[in-house]
Structure formats: structure tokens, C-alpha cells
Amino acid sequence: MRSGGRPPAPGCPTSARATPDLGPQPCLAASERRRRRCSANGSLQQQDMTHQQQNLTAEASAKRQRGKHERSVDASSSNPSASASHKSLASKDFKAKEGEIRSSAAKQKIPKWKRSRAKRSRSQVVSTGNLRSSQLISVLFETPSGFAIFNMLEEDLKGPDAMQDVWANFGADYRVEDFIWLKEFREFKDKSCVINQDTGVSLDLAEMIKSCHVPGWKIAVGKAEYKVIIEKSLGIPCLCDGIVMEVMWGLKHLMHFLVPQEKIKLRNVDRLPMSQGLKMILNRHGFDVKPEMVNDDIILAACILLDCEYCDVKNSKPLRVAGEHIKDVSGIKSEGWDLMKLATAVKIICYPADATITEKKKFTRDEVLKFEKDAHKYEDRFNKGICLNVYNEMVEAREITRSIHRALETLPEMHQPIE
């Protein structure tokens, strides 16, 4: 079923230079996330010179090997302002599976991208020479048989688009790498006695929480009553809001991967309510999905749609700057053009001899002639290779989006009547 959708709102901070950087603005690289996460722990060495420092340092020495899964267009650079939930369209995942995505509509199946699981070893502390201002937050997650404690960057819960983006980190196991990581898991025979308003926090759970807690950190919890109980019993500040609930939804979705010690599977009813960020992206693309209809295929499809939206977001400012150059050099105003039309204009300017009839139809005859005549004037303004890369990436994003739309429309779940 389809309903009216709205296009994604462009606007991602990029460097404003005389020559617009039309190259891909990659998402926050895994290596950068590791540096910031380690820096957060490193800063604690100066703040808390206690036995916890010794414990963390000892743990770090045993966990120095890390999985390296760079999914950026240019692994040598990173854009800290970009959301880490988005993976570049030029990544190996998109390139390797593009054919499967295109044929998925006929198969009535969203492709399941198979990728080797990331190594879960993590370096928790670095030397004080690499100190930064990043801060970590613990996450208390309740499983069917016990409780697990995770760590993650607190700033990932504070971004302006966190509600829309956090869920996508849990779309598949490879996407969650370096976003959140397990610290400890324990089983409890009777969870009703572990934490409740009458008795507070049990000794075992309190010991578990304190062993993973560092002064100054908060604990994200999935229930408002847990926040009250822990703050009252242990004096540790807690966080429980809509964005935290997105994390809890994601932990439930990937519990089999993130908490492999948990052998009891969640029931479908335990996975509710539906992620609000997931609902937002599906609604933007015209799909009205009931919570009980959500499955792995729909989640992965929504992740791909979000990645495609990010293609416009990250290229928005450079293309608008390019539009100003077109106005200055050729006297053609581009204020009313969408990003795809701008990218096409830049592509024609850079490669006038290769322009297709379809590309030229987007403009008036006079505009095309002006592009071709003034092409040499842009040689010191546009990097041809980068401009072509951006154009191809945006074309690919739109093709993938259409393929995902067709695939979603063919899923049986999308045709269930809504009461």
C-alpha cells in the first residue's frame, strides 16, 4: 500500500571552498569511530586514576585486534559531521549486490546481503596522547533470561537526526560494527526479583552494573521504572527517552548477534513497538507498514533507502556551490533546479562530447549550447573525475531506490489489509 511521501530534506555540512568539493563525502569511517571511542576511554584515565583504570587498561591489552570494514568511497578521509548510520552507495555492499537488488522485484524478495561478521574484539583505552572530548554511555538491555550491558558513544544519541538515523545501525549485523559493543551478560533465574520498585536492584545486578560503570557515565535503560529504581538505589544517572528506545529496538533485532550467549529467542510480540525511525523512512517513500508486518526484508530495504537519501544529503552543498559557479561563468540561474538536474549540468560541462539526449532534455537548447561553449572556462573550478563520480552515484541511488520500491511492492506483507 502506498501513501503520499515527501522527499528527503537535503543539507549536510561540507567544506565551503572556492572550488566545490564534488567528491563523495563518506560517512564516519569505522577507523574514526574507533579513534573517538578509544579517546573517550582515554580521557577517563586522567579523570579517574583508580582501580578501574587498571582494569580497563588490562582489558585493552588483550583486545587490540580489530575488524576493519571500511565502507566509504574514500577510506583515506572521513566526514565527522555525517551520520554514521549511512553507508556510501559506492561501497562494496552496493556494488556487489546491485544486480541482486535490481532483480529482487521479480523474485518478490529483498536481497539479504551476506557479509562475514565483524570481529568483536575492541580496544577500550588508548594513551593519554590521543585524548579527545568523546564520552561513552552504558546501555542496560534486558534479554529473555538476563541482562546485558553495552557501551556506545553518547553523542550518537544526541545528534539532530538521531531519531531518524539510530535504528539503521541495527539493520544488519555488519552495520552495527563499532556503533555499540557488549561489555557483559549475565543470566538471572528470577528476573522479577532482580530489579523492582519494592526491593530496588539486587546485589548481583548492582555488582554487574558497578563493575562496568565509570564515574561520569550515564546508563541508558529501556523502561522508565528502571531509571527511577537505579537512580534511587545506586545513585547513577540514567537516560530513558525515544532515542534510547530506538537503541533497545535495535538490540532486540540483533540480539542473536550482539548477545550470542542468550539462547532464548524473542517472541514477535517482544519486538514491538516498531522503530520510529524505520517508520519515518518508510512513510517518506510512501509505504504504510503496520508493526506486525515488519521483517528482516523490510528492515534491510529501509536501510538501503536511507543510504540512497544520504547520497543527496552529502552532495547537496557542493552541488549548490557548483550552481553558483554556473551562474557566475555562464549566467544561468539554477535556484529552482533539483540536485539531479544540477549534477547533470555539471556533468555536461565537464564532458560535453559525452552528453546524451536524455541528459540534454533536462535543459533548454540555449542552456546546453552555453554549457558546451563555456566548458573550458570551468577547468580551474571543477574536478572532472569527481564531478562524474557524483553524477554516477546519484544516478545509481535513484535506480536502487526505484528497485527497492518495486521489491517492497511485491512483498506479500505489503498487501495485508490495514484495519
C-alpha positions as CSV (number, residue, x, y, z in Angstrom):
1,M,0.0,0.0,0.0
2,R,1.3,3.4,-0.8
3,S,0.6,6.8,0.6
4,G,1.9,10.2,-0.2
5,G,5.6,10.6,0.7
6,R,8.0,13.6,0.9
7,P,11.5,13.9,-0.5
8,P,14.4,13.9,1.9
9,A,15.5,17.3,3.2
10,P,19.0,18.0,1.8
11,G,21.6,19.6,3.9
12,C,24.8,18.1,5.2
13,P,27.8,20.2,6.3
14,T,30.6,20.0,3.9
15,S,33.6,22.2,3.3
16,A,32.8,25.5,1.5
17,R,35.7,26.3,-0.7
18,A,36.2,28.4,-3.9
19,T,36.3,25.1,-5.8
20,P,33.4,23.0,-4.6
21,D,34.3,19.6,-3.4
22,L,32.1,17.4,-5.5
23,G,33.7,14.2,-4.4
24,P,31.9,11.7,-2.2
25,Q,31.6,12.8,1.4
26,P,32.0,9.4,3.1
27,C,30.2,8.5,6.3
28,L,32.1,8.5,9.5
29,A,34.7,5.8,8.9
30,A,35.0,2.8,11.2
31,S,38.6,3.8,12.0
32,E,37.4,7.3,13.0
33,R,34.7,5.8,15.2
34,R,37.3,3.6,16.9
35,R,39.5,6.6,17.5
36,R,36.7,8.6,19.1
37,R,35.5,5.7,21.2
38,C,39.0,4.9,22.4
39,S,39.6,8.6,23.0
40,A,36.5,8.7,25.3
41,N,38.0,6.0,27.4
42,G,41.5,7.6,27.2
43,S,40.2,10.8,28.7
44,L,38.9,8.8,31.7
45,Q,42.5,7.9,32.6
46,Q,43.1,11.5,33.6
47,Q,39.7,11.8,35.3
48,D,39.6,8.6,37.3
49,M,43.1,7.3,38.4
50,T,41.6,4.4,40.3
51,H,41.4,0.6,40.0
52,Q,39.0,1.0,37.1
53,Q,41.8,2.4,35.0
54,Q,44.0,-0.6,35.7
55,N,41.1,-3.0,34.8
56,L,40.3,-1.2,31.6
57,T,44.0,-1.0,30.6
58,A,44.5,-4.7,31.2
59,E,41.4,-5.4,29.1
60,A,42.7,-3.2,26.3
61,S,45.9,-5.0,26.0
62,A,44.0,-8.2,25.3
63,K,41.7,-6.6,22.8
64,R,43.9,-4.7,20.4
65,Q,43.0,-6.6,17.2
66,R,40.1,-5.0,15.5
67,G,37.9,-5.8,12.5
68,K,38.4,-3.3,9.6
69,H,35.4,-2.9,7.5
70,E,35.7,0.5,5.7
71,R,32.6,1.2,3.6
72,S,33.4,4.7,2.5
73,V,34.1,5.8,-1.1
74,D,37.4,7.2,0.1
75,A,38.8,5.3,3.1
76,S,41.6,7.9,3.5
77,S,39.2,10.6,4.6
78,S,36.1,11.0,6.8
79,N,33.4,13.5,7.5
80,P,32.7,13.7,11.2
81,S,29.6,15.8,10.6
82,A,28.0,13.0,8.7
83,S,25.8,10.4,10.4
84,A,27.5,7.1,10.9
85,S,24.3,5.2,10.2
86,H,24.6,5.9,6.5
87,K,26.9,3.7,4.3
88,S,28.2,5.0,1.0
89,L,26.5,3.9,-2.2
90,A,29.9,3.3,-3.7
91,S,30.7,0.7,-1.0
92,K,31.4,-2.9,-1.8
93,D,28.0,-3.9,-0.5
94,F,26.1,-1.8,-3.0
95,K,28.5,-2.6,-5.9
96,A,28.5,-6.3,-5.2
97,K,24.8,-6.7,-4.7
98,E,23.4,-4.1,-7.2
99,G,22.3,-6.9,-9.6
100,E,20.5,-8.7,-6.8
101,I,18.7,-5.5,-5.8
102,R,17.6,-4.9,-9.4
103,S,16.2,-8.4,-9.8
104,S,14.7,-8.6,-6.4
105,A,11.3,-7.3,-7.5
106,A,10.8,-10.2,-9.8
107,K,11.8,-12.6,-7.1
108,Q,9.4,-10.9,-4.6
109,K,12.3,-10.8,-2.2
110,I,14.6,-8.1,-0.8
111,P,18.2,-9.4,-1.2
112,K,19.9,-10.5,2.0
113,W,23.4,-9.1,1.9
114,K,25.7,-11.7,3.3
115,R,28.9,-10.5,4.9
116,S,31.3,-12.0,7.4
117,R,30.6,-11.0,10.9
118,A,32.9,-8.3,12.4
119,K,35.4,-9.4,15.0
120,R,34.0,-8.3,18.3
121,S,37.4,-7.6,19.9
122,R,37.6,-4.0,21.0
123,S,40.4,-1.7,22.3
124,Q,38.9,0.1,25.2
125,V,41.8,2.5,26.2
126,V,44.5,4.5,24.4
127,S,47.4,6.5,25.6
128,T,46.7,10.0,27.0
129,G,48.4,11.5,24.0
130,N,45.3,10.8,21.9
131,L,42.8,12.4,24.3
132,R,39.6,13.9,22.8
133,S,36.3,15.0,24.2
134,S,34.2,12.0,23.2
135,Q,32.1,10.4,26.0
136,L,30.7,6.9,26.4
137,I,27.4,5.8,27.8
138,S,26.4,2.4,29.1
139,V,23.2,0.6,27.9
140,L,21.4,-1.8,30.2
141,F,19.5,-4.3,27.9
142,E,17.0,-6.9,29.3
143,T,17.1,-10.2,27.5
144,P,14.7,-13.2,28.0
145,S,17.0,-14.8,30.5
146,G,19.0,-12.0,32.0
147,F,20.6,-8.6,31.4
148,A,23.4,-7.3,29.1
149,I,25.5,-4.2,29.4
150,F,26.8,-2.4,26.3
151,N,28.9,0.7,25.7
152,M,28.4,3.2,22.9
153,L,29.2,6.9,22.1
154,E,26.8,9.2,23.9
155,E,26.9,11.7,21.1
156,D,25.3,9.1,18.8
157,L,22.2,9.6,20.9
158,K,22.3,13.4,20.8
159,G,22.5,14.3,17.1
160,P,19.8,16.3,15.5
161,D,18.8,13.4,13.3
162,A,19.3,10.7,15.9
163,M,15.7,9.7,16.0
164,Q,15.7,9.1,12.2
165,D,19.2,7.5,12.0
166,V,20.0,5.4,15.0
167,W,17.8,2.5,14.0
168,A,19.7,2.0,10.7
169,N,22.8,0.9,12.6
170,F,20.9,-2.2,13.6
171,G,19.6,-3.0,10.1
172,A,22.1,-5.9,9.8
173,D,25.0,-7.3,11.8
174,Y,27.7,-5.7,9.7
175,R,26.1,-2.2,10.1
176,V,26.3,-2.3,13.9
177,E,30.1,-2.7,13.9
178,D,31.7,-0.1,16.1
179,F,28.4,1.5,16.9
180,I,27.7,-0.5,20.1
181,W,29.6,-3.3,21.8
182,L,28.9,-5.8,24.5
183,K,30.6,-5.5,27.9
184,E,28.9,-8.2,30.0
185,F,26.0,-10.6,30.0
186,R,24.6,-12.5,33.0
187,E,21.6,-14.8,33.3
188,F,19.2,-14.5,36.3
189,K,16.9,-17.2,37.3
190,D,14.1,-14.9,38.6
191,K,14.3,-11.5,36.9
192,S,11.3,-10.3,38.8
193,C,13.5,-10.2,41.9
194,V,16.4,-8.6,40.2
195,I,15.0,-5.1,39.8
196,N,11.7,-3.8,41.1
197,Q,10.3,-0.9,42.9
198,D,9.9,-2.7,46.3
199,T,13.4,-4.2,46.7
200,G,15.4,-2.0,44.3
201,V,18.3,-3.5,42.5
202,S,19.5,-6.9,43.6
203,L,23.1,-7.4,44.8
204,D,24.1,-9.4,41.7
205,L,22.7,-6.9,39.2
206,A,24.1,-4.0,41.2
207,E,27.6,-5.6,41.2
208,M,27.3,-6.2,37.4
209,I,26.3,-2.5,36.8
210,K,29.0,-1.1,39.0
211,S,31.7,-3.3,37.5
212,C,31.0,-1.8,34.1
213,H,30.3,1.7,35.3
214,V,32.7,4.6,35.3
215,P,32.0,7.9,37.2
216,G,30.6,10.5,34.9
217,W,28.9,8.0,32.6
218,K,25.1,7.6,32.3
219,I,23.2,4.4,31.8
220,A,20.5,4.1,29.1
221,V,17.6,1.9,30.1
222,G,14.6,0.7,28.3
223,K,12.0,1.2,31.0
224,A,11.1,4.4,32.9
225,E,10.7,2.4,36.1
226,Y,14.3,1.1,35.7
227,K,15.5,4.7,35.5
228,V,13.8,5.6,38.8
229,I,15.0,2.4,40.6
230,I,18.6,2.6,39.5
231,E,19.0,6.3,40.2
232,K,17.4,5.8,43.7
233,S,19.3,2.6,44.6
234,L,22.7,3.1,43.0
235,G,22.8,6.9,42.5
236,I,23.8,6.5,38.9
237,P,22.1,8.9,36.4
238,C,20.0,7.1,33.8
239,L,18.6,8.0,30.4
240,C,15.3,6.8,29.0
241,D,13.7,8.6,26.0
242,G,12.6,8.0,22.5
243,I,16.1,7.7,21.1
244,V,17.1,5.2,23.7
245,M,14.0,3.1,22.7
246,E,15.4,3.1,19.2
247,V,18.6,1.5,20.6
248,M,16.5,-1.0,22.5
249,W,14.6,-1.9,19.4
250,G,17.9,-2.4,17.5
251,L,19.3,-4.6,20.3
252,K,16.3,-6.8,20.2
253,H,16.5,-7.1,16.4
254,L,20.2,-8.1,16.5
255,M,20.2,-9.9,19.9
256,H,21.2,-13.1,18.3
257,F,24.4,-11.4,17.0
258,L,25.2,-8.9,19.8
259,V,24.4,-11.3,22.7
260,P,25.3,-14.8,21.4
261,Q,25.2,-16.1,24.9
262,E,21.4,-15.6,25.0
263,K,19.9,-18.9,23.8
264,I,16.2,-17.9,24.2
265,K,14.7,-16.3,21.2
266,L,12.4,-13.3,21.4
267,R,8.8,-13.7,20.5
268,N,7.4,-11.4,17.8
269,V,5.4,-9.5,20.4
270,D,8.6,-8.8,22.3
271,R,10.0,-6.9,19.3
272,L,7.3,-4.3,19.4
273,P,6.8,-1.4,19.3
274,M,8.1,-0.6,15.8
275,S,11.2,1.6,15.4
276,Q,10.0,5.2,14.9
277,G,13.0,5.9,12.6
278,L,12.1,2.9,10.5
279,K,8.6,4.1,10.2
280,M,9.7,7.6,9.2
281,I,11.8,6.4,6.3
282,L,9.1,4.0,5.0
283,N,6.5,6.8,5.2
284,R,8.7,9.2,3.4
285,H,8.8,6.7,0.5
286,G,5.0,6.2,0.6
287,F,4.8,2.9,2.5
288,D,2.4,2.5,5.4
289,V,3.6,-0.5,7.4
290,K,2.0,-2.0,10.5
291,P,4.4,-3.0,13.2
292,E,3.5,-6.7,13.0
293,M,4.3,-6.6,9.3
294,V,8.0,-5.7,9.8
295,N,10.5,-8.4,9.0
296,D,14.2,-8.6,8.0
297,D,13.5,-7.9,4.3
298,I,11.6,-4.7,5.1
299,I,14.2,-3.5,7.6
300,L,17.1,-4.1,5.1
301,A,15.2,-2.4,2.3
302,A,14.6,0.7,4.5
303,C,18.3,0.8,5.4
304,I,19.1,0.9,1.6
305,L,16.6,3.7,1.1
306,L,18.2,5.7,3.9
307,D,21.6,5.2,2.3
308,C,20.2,6.4,-1.0
309,E,18.7,9.5,0.6
310,Y,22.1,10.3,2.1
311,C,23.6,10.5,-1.4
312,D,21.6,13.7,-1.9
313,V,22.3,14.9,1.6
314,K,26.1,14.7,1.4
315,N,26.3,16.2,-2.1
316,S,23.8,19.0,-1.6
317,K,26.1,21.8,-0.5
318,P,28.9,21.1,-3.1
319,L,26.3,21.0,-5.9
320,R,24.7,24.2,-4.8
321,V,28.1,25.9,-4.8
322,A,28.6,24.5,-8.3
323,G,25.3,26.2,-9.2
324,E,26.8,29.5,-8.1
325,H,29.8,28.9,-10.4
326,I,27.4,28.2,-13.3
327,K,25.7,31.5,-12.6
328,D,29.0,33.4,-12.5
329,V,30.5,31.8,-15.6
330,S,27.6,31.1,-17.9
331,G,24.9,33.5,-16.5
332,I,22.5,30.6,-16.0
333,K,20.4,30.6,-12.8
334,S,19.9,27.3,-11.1
335,E,18.0,28.3,-8.0
336,G,14.9,26.2,-9.0
337,W,16.8,23.1,-10.0
338,D,16.8,19.9,-8.1
339,L,20.1,18.2,-7.2
340,M,19.9,15.7,-10.0
341,K,19.5,18.5,-12.6
342,L,22.5,20.3,-11.1
343,A,24.6,17.2,-11.2
344,T,23.6,16.6,-14.8
345,A,24.5,20.2,-15.7
346,V,28.0,19.8,-14.1
347,K,28.4,16.5,-16.0
348,I,27.6,18.1,-19.3
349,I,30.0,20.9,-18.6
350,C,32.8,18.5,-17.7
351,Y,32.1,16.0,-20.6
352,P,30.2,17.9,-23.3
353,A,31.0,15.4,-26.0
354,D,29.6,12.5,-24.0
355,A,26.3,14.2,-23.1
356,T,23.3,12.0,-24.0
357,I,20.0,13.2,-25.5
358,T,18.2,12.3,-22.2
359,E,20.6,14.5,-20.3
360,K,20.3,17.4,-22.7
361,K,16.5,17.2,-22.5
362,K,16.6,18.5,-18.9
363,F,17.7,21.9,-20.2
364,T,16.7,24.4,-22.9
365,R,18.7,24.3,-26.2
366,D,20.3,27.6,-25.3
367,E,21.4,26.3,-21.9
368,V,23.1,23.3,-23.5
369,L,24.8,25.4,-26.1
370,K,26.1,27.7,-23.3
371,F,27.4,24.7,-21.3
372,E,29.3,23.4,-24.3
373,K,30.7,26.8,-25.3
374,D,31.8,27.7,-21.8
375,A,33.1,24.3,-20.8
376,H,36.8,25.4,-21.0
377,K,36.1,28.2,-18.5
378,Y,35.3,25.7,-15.8
379,E,38.6,23.8,-15.9
380,D,40.0,25.5,-12.9
381,R,36.7,25.3,-11.0
382,F,35.5,21.7,-11.4
383,N,37.4,18.4,-11.0
384,K,36.0,16.3,-13.9
385,G,36.6,13.0,-12.3
386,I,35.0,13.9,-9.0
387,C,32.0,15.5,-10.8
388,L,31.4,12.4,-12.9
389,N,31.7,10.2,-9.8
390,V,29.0,12.3,-8.0
391,Y,26.7,12.2,-11.1
392,N,27.0,8.4,-11.4
393,E,26.5,7.9,-7.7
394,M,23.3,10.0,-7.7
395,V,22.0,8.1,-10.8
396,E,22.8,4.8,-9.1
397,A,21.0,6.0,-5.9
398,R,17.8,6.7,-7.9
399,E,18.0,3.4,-9.7
400,I,18.4,1.5,-6.5
401,T,15.5,3.4,-4.9
402,R,13.2,2.5,-7.7
403,S,14.3,-1.1,-7.5
404,I,13.6,-1.2,-3.7
405,H,10.2,0.4,-4.2
406,R,9.3,-2.3,-6.7
407,A,10.6,-5.0,-4.4
408,L,8.7,-3.7,-1.5
409,E,5.5,-3.5,-3.5
410,T,5.8,-7.2,-4.4
411,L,6.3,-8.4,-0.8
412,P,3.2,-10.3,0.5
413,E,3.5,-8.4,3.7
414,M,2.8,-5.1,1.9
415,H,-0.6,-6.3,0.7
416,Q,-2.1,-7.3,4.0
417,P,-5.2,-5.2,4.7
418,I,-4.9,-2.5,7.3
419,E,-7.9,-2.3,9.7
